[in-house]
């Protein structure tokens, strides 16, 4: 349930910012967030046995879902719908 909630937060951010900030900046911001959170997740797996890093893993995964949902999950759907001419879409 926490994973779905994190993804929902990211998608809500994407919906709110895609029209105002633009698709490109939304996707780039999302890519940066994905890279940072996956890097943090990779570093956290190097420290096994420490209970603090177990919490860091969970937080990094939740932040990854928010970062992915805030751009990389929604932007391709919007761009794909706009590529084709209007008479092919209907």
N, C-alpha and C positions, 0 to 999 in steps of 0.2 A: 504494500500500500504506500509506503514511503517513496518507493521508486516511481510509482505512477504519479504521486503528488509532485515530485521534483520535475518530472517530465511535463506535467500540466503547467507548472509555474513557468518553465522555459517556453512552452508554446504560447502562453498568454503574453509573455514579453515579446515574442516574435510577432504576434498579431498586432500588438500595440505599436511596435517600432518599425515594422516593415514599410508602411506607407509614409511615415514621417522621416525616418532616417534613410530610407532607401534599401533596396535589396542587396546591393553590393556591400555597403557598410555593415548591414545586419549579418551577412554571411561571413565577412572578415572578422567581425567582433566575435562571432560564434566560433570560428576556427581558432582564434587566439585563446579563447576560453577552453576549448577542447584540448589544445596542445598543453596549456598550463596544468589543467586538472589531470590529464593522463600522465604528465611528467611527475606530478606530485604522487599519483598512485604508483608509478613505477619506483619512485624513491622509497615509498612506504613499504614496498615488498622487500626491500633490502634489509630492513630492520625487523627480523622475526623474533618473536618472544616478548617484545615490549608491548604491554597492553595499551600504551598511549598511541602507538602506531596502528593498532587495530581500529581505534576510533578515527584516526586520520584516513584510513582506507575507506571507511564508510562515508565520511564527509567528502572525500575526494570523488567517490563514485556518485554521490548525490549532486555535487557541483558539476560533474561531467554531464549528468542528465539535464541539468538546467542549461548548461552551455550548449549542448547539442540541440536541445529543444528550442533554444532562443534563436536559431537561424538555420542550422544545417538540416533540420528535419522539415521545415516549412518552405524554405526558399526554393528548393528544386521543384516542388509541386506548383508553385506560382509561376516560375519561369517556364516550366514545361507546358502549362496551360496557355501561356502567352506566345509561344513560339509558332504555333500553327495558325494558319489563316482562319478567319471567322467562319467561313463556309465549311471548313473541315471539322471545326469544333462542335457544330450542332448536328 
